[in-house]
Amino acid sequence: MTSITLRITLAVILAGAGPAIWAQSALPQPPAMPTAAGPPDANSAGEVNTLPPEVSKAAVFQERSPRYQLRAGDSLQIDFAFTPEFNQTLAVQPDGFVTLKEVGDLQVQGRTVPELRQMIRTAYADILHEPVVSITLKEFEAPYFTAGGELARPGKFDLRGHTTLTEAVTIAGGFRDSAKHSQVLLFRRVSDQWVQVRKFDVKRMLSSGNLQEDPTLHPGDMVYVPKNSLSKIKDWIRMPSMSLNPAQF
C-alpha cells in the first residue's frame, strides 16, 4: 500500500470514528467517589486526595476546634436581652425543627450556636429591631467516637478534650495481634450523603516517633482497624491432624 493510499485510509477511519469520539466525550461524567478524606493533599502513601466539589469545603481533617452542631433531642435556652417576653426554652424535634414564639418553625439541625443566633436575629427582624440574642445549650449529646475492628476493646467512647487517632487506639485497648497497624481507617461524616475516609500508617508513626500526621478526632468519628493479611487467611487454612508420641519428648 502506497503512502498516499495509507493516508487516505487513515483519514477515512478517523472521519468515521470522529462522531463517536465526540459523542463519548460529550457524555456526562459520573462524580468522583468520596474516597478522599480532606482537602487536596498528599496522604501517608504519597497519593493525592481530592474531594467531590459539593463537599470540598465541608470537612477539613486538620480543623482542630470544630463547633458543636445541633441535633435532634438537644434543648436550648434562648434569651433576648431587652425583650425578655420573647425568652423561650426549645427542644430540637426529631425532624430537626424548633418552633419560635411569634415566628414559627425553623430548621436548626446541623447548625452551630453562632449560626443559630444569626438565624434567630433574621427571623425576628420584622418584629424586633436588631435583637440581642444569647443561646445556652441546656441538654445535648455528649461528644463521642467509635472504634472497631482489631482492637482490644472496640466500642463507643466519650470524646473528652483533644484526642488524636493514636490516643483513640489506646483508649480502645490497643491493637490486637491480628491488627494491620499500617492501614488504620478514619471515617468522618461530612453530610447526609458523604463520608470521608482516610488511611493512616500508625505503625510508621509510632516506630518513627513522628506524630505530625496524627489527626485530631471530631465528634462522631469512627476508627476502624482491619485485619492483617495473615489473619485474613488464617481461618481458611486446614491444619493437619497431629498425633503426639510421648516417646518424642
C-alpha positions, -999 to +999 in steps of 0.1 A: +000+000+000+015+034-010+019+062+015-008+082-003-033+053-001-023+048+036-030+084+044-064+083+026-074+052+045-064+067+079-083+098+071-115+078+063-111+058+096-107+090+117-136+106+099-158+077+107-147+075+143-148+113+149-186+115+158-183+085+181-153+100+199-171+134+202-203+117+215-183+098+241-165+130+253-198+148+255-214+123+278-218+135+314-191+120+336-201+104+370-190+123+401-158+113+418-163+088+446-157+102+481-126+082+488-105+112+499-105+124+534-096+160+534-086+189+511-063+180+482-031+170+497-007+141+498-015+112+522+009+090+541+013+068+509+022+098+488-012+097+469-031+130+463-065+132+478-094+150+461-129+158+473-162+160+454-170+197+447-201+197+469-181+186+500-147+202+493-155+230+518-174+209+543-148+189+562-112+196+568-093+169+587-068+195+600-095+215+618-087+214+655-117+231+671-149+222+653-181+238+667-209+216+680-237+211+655-272+209+669-291+176+665-325+161+674-331+160+712-310+190+721-325+216+745-319+253+741-324+283+762-329+315+741-328+348+759-335+383+744-316+409+764-340+438+760-373+419+753-375+391+779-411+384+769-396+365+739-373+343+761-380+306+755-367+271+760-368+249+729-362+213+721-349+203+687-376+180+673-369+146+656-372+163+622-346+190+631-370+219+636-378+242+666-408+264+670-401+301+679-426+324+696-444+346+671-423+333+642-430+296+637-408+267+627-371+270+620-348+242+608-318+241+630-303+206+629-267+207+618-263+244+627-238+257+652-248+280+680-234+311+663-252+302+631-285+297+650-280+331+668-279+348+634-308+328+621-329+339+651-319+376+646-330+373+610-363+355+619-373+383+643-361+412+621-397+421+612-407+421+649-377+434+668-351+459+659-316+444+660-324+420+689-296+409+712-298+372+715-280+347+737-283+309+734-274+284+760-272+246+753-290+230+783-291+194+771-271+179+743-255+147+732-220+143+747-193+141+720-182+106+713-162+085+688-165+048+679-137+023+674-140-011+658-121-039+641-089-054+655-088-035+688-088-050+723-119-031+735-140-019+705-170+003+712-183+038+717-163+062+738-167+098+752-146+123+733-132+144+761-109+172+751-083+169+724-080+133+713-059+121+684-061+089+664-033+071+682-048+081+716-082+067+704-065+034+697-050+034+732-084+042+747-099+013+729-073-011+744-047-010+717-041-033+688-047-070+687-021-093+673-042-096+642-043-058+635-029-042+604-012-012+620-002+004+587-038+008+574-059+023+602-090+039+587-107+071+600-143+077+588-158+112+591-194+121+581-194+154+563-231+154+551-261+132+549-247+117+517-209+117+521-185+101+545-148+109+542-123+081+546-086+084+553-059+058+558-031+062+583+001+043+588+000+042+626+028+017+627+052+041+609+041+070+630+048+051+663+080+035+651+094+068+639+082+088+669+067+114+645+031+122+652+027+152+629+003+132+608-017+121+638-052+136+632-074+151+658-108+133+662-141+151+657-173+141+674-189+112+656-157+099+640-151+062+636-118+045+638-115+011+622-085-013+623-086-041+596-070-075+599-035-081+587-030-104+557-021-134+578-053-130+599-074-128+568-063-162+555-058-180+588-094-191+590-091-208+556-060-228+563-067-265+570-045-276+598-031-311+595-041-335+623-012-343+646-007-372+670+018-367+698+041-396+707+052-393+743+084-410+733+094-380+713+097-359+745 
